[in-house]
Amino acid sequence: MPTHIEWCSIALRLALTAIASAAIGSIAGDHNRPVGLRTTMFVAVAAAISRIRANLLLPIAGKSAGSFVTLDLMRLPLGILLGMGFLGADAIVRRNDLVQGVTSAAMLWFVTVMGLCFGAGQLGLGLSAMTLALFVL
């Protein structure tokens, strides 16, 4: 993984994330799901930004000579995934024998992972994820 990211690469990653999440969110919104265009875009782009931020911190990762602190850059994306799991769980509602929101929760988590892929520069994986999500939806 490169330790320096050019601004054109950052712009490409964010643009692809926005386009992919907009495609997924617009289809979900057409099916009257509680999670639609804006939500999927916010989640995916936020995940991509957090991953880009982690990549930008790579040159200073590790432990300095006189420090007890080690910078663990994977905690940021891991924290994002964990947080989205909690938010997704909040989207699931049970009414009598009917459970709603499971697909919306799964979609939130999915677009988070897709955003992390784009943010990390794994554009092929992110585009593959988008294609799969569009097929599933």
C-alpha positions as CSV (number, residue, x, y, z in Angstrom):
1,M,0.0,0.0,0.0
2,P,1.5,3.4,-1.0
3,T,2.4,5.7,1.9
4,H,1.5,8.8,-0.2
5,I,-1.8,9.4,-1.9
6,E,-2.2,11.9,-4.7
7,W,-5.3,14.2,-4.5
8,C,-6.5,12.9,-7.9
9,S,-6.6,9.4,-6.4
10,I,-8.5,10.7,-3.3
11,A,-11.0,12.4,-5.6
12,L,-11.4,9.3,-7.7
13,R,-12.0,7.1,-4.6
14,L,-14.6,9.5,-3.2
15,A,-16.3,9.9,-6.6
16,L,-16.6,6.2,-7.1
17,T,-17.9,5.8,-3.5
18,A,-20.5,8.4,-4.1
19,I,-21.6,7.0,-7.4
20,A,-21.8,3.4,-6.1
21,S,-23.6,4.3,-2.9
22,A,-26.0,6.6,-4.8
23,A,-26.9,3.7,-7.2
24,I,-27.5,1.3,-4.3
25,G,-29.4,3.9,-2.3
26,S,-31.7,5.0,-5.1
27,I,-32.8,1.4,-5.8
28,A,-33.4,0.9,-2.0
29,G,-35.4,4.1,-1.9
30,D,-37.5,3.0,-4.8
31,H,-38.5,-0.1,-2.8
32,N,-39.7,2.1,0.1
33,R,-37.0,0.9,2.5
34,P,-36.2,3.1,5.5
35,V,-32.6,3.5,4.3
36,G,-32.4,5.3,1.0
37,L,-30.2,7.5,-1.1
38,R,-28.9,10.0,1.4
39,T,-28.3,7.4,4.2
40,T,-26.3,5.0,2.0
41,M,-24.3,7.9,0.6
42,F,-23.4,9.3,4.0
43,V,-22.4,5.9,5.3
44,A,-20.3,4.9,2.4
45,V,-18.6,8.2,1.9
46,A,-17.9,8.5,5.6
47,A,-16.3,5.0,5.6
48,A,-14.2,5.9,2.5
49,I,-13.0,9.1,4.2
50,S,-12.0,7.2,7.3
51,R,-10.1,4.7,5.3
52,I,-8.4,7.4,3.3
53,R,-7.5,9.1,6.6
54,A,-5.9,5.9,7.8
55,N,-3.9,5.6,4.6
56,L,-2.7,9.2,5.0
57,L,-1.5,8.4,8.5
58,L,0.6,5.4,7.3
59,P,3.9,7.3,7.1
60,I,3.7,8.0,10.9
61,A,2.5,4.6,11.9
62,G,4.3,2.5,14.4
63,K,6.1,3.3,17.6
64,S,8.6,6.2,18.1
65,A,11.8,5.4,19.9
66,G,10.9,6.9,23.3
67,S,7.2,6.2,23.3
68,F,5.0,3.5,24.9
69,V,2.3,4.2,22.4
70,T,1.9,2.4,19.1
71,L,-0.3,3.9,16.4
72,D,-2.7,1.1,15.2
73,L,-4.3,2.4,12.0
74,M,-6.7,-0.5,11.6
75,R,-8.6,0.5,14.7
76,L,-10.3,3.4,12.8
77,P,-11.9,1.2,10.0
78,L,-12.6,-1.5,12.6
79,G,-14.4,1.1,14.8
80,I,-16.4,2.3,11.8
81,L,-17.6,-1.3,11.1
82,L,-18.5,-1.9,14.7
83,G,-20.4,1.3,15.0
84,M,-22.4,0.6,11.9
85,G,-23.2,-2.8,13.3
86,F,-24.8,-1.1,16.3
87,L,-26.7,1.4,14.1
88,G,-27.9,-1.4,11.9
89,A,-29.1,-3.3,14.9
90,D,-31.1,-0.2,15.8
91,A,-32.8,-0.3,12.4
92,I,-34.3,-3.8,13.1
93,V,-37.8,-3.7,14.6
94,R,-40.0,-6.5,15.7
95,R,-43.8,-6.1,15.7
96,N,-45.6,-9.2,16.9
97,D,-44.4,-12.0,14.5
98,L,-43.1,-9.5,11.9
99,V,-39.4,-8.5,11.8
100,Q,-38.6,-5.4,9.7
101,G,-35.4,-3.6,8.9
102,V,-33.0,-6.6,8.6
103,T,-32.3,-5.8,4.9
104,S,-31.8,-2.1,5.6
105,A,-29.4,-3.0,8.5
106,A,-27.4,-5.4,6.2
107,M,-27.3,-2.8,3.4
108,L,-25.9,-0.2,5.8
109,W,-23.2,-2.5,6.9
110,F,-22.5,-3.5,3.3
111,V,-22.1,0.0,2.0
112,T,-19.8,0.7,4.9
113,V,-17.5,-2.1,3.8
114,M,-17.8,-1.0,0.2
115,G,-16.8,2.5,1.2
116,L,-13.8,1.1,3.1
117,C,-12.8,-0.7,-0.1
118,F,-13.0,2.4,-2.2
119,G,-11.2,4.5,0.4
120,A,-8.4,1.9,0.6
121,G,-7.9,2.2,-3.2
122,Q,-9.3,-1.2,-3.9
123,L,-11.4,0.1,-6.7
124,G,-12.0,-3.3,-8.4
125,L,-13.3,-4.8,-5.2
126,G,-15.5,-1.8,-4.5
127,L,-17.0,-1.9,-8.0
128,S,-17.6,-5.6,-7.7
129,A,-19.3,-5.0,-4.4
130,M,-21.5,-2.4,-6.0
131,T,-22.4,-4.8,-8.8
132,L,-23.4,-7.5,-6.4
133,A,-25.4,-5.1,-4.3
134,L,-27.3,-3.8,-7.4
135,F,-28.0,-7.4,-8.4
136,V,-29.3,-8.3,-4.9
137,L,-31.5,-5.3,-4.6
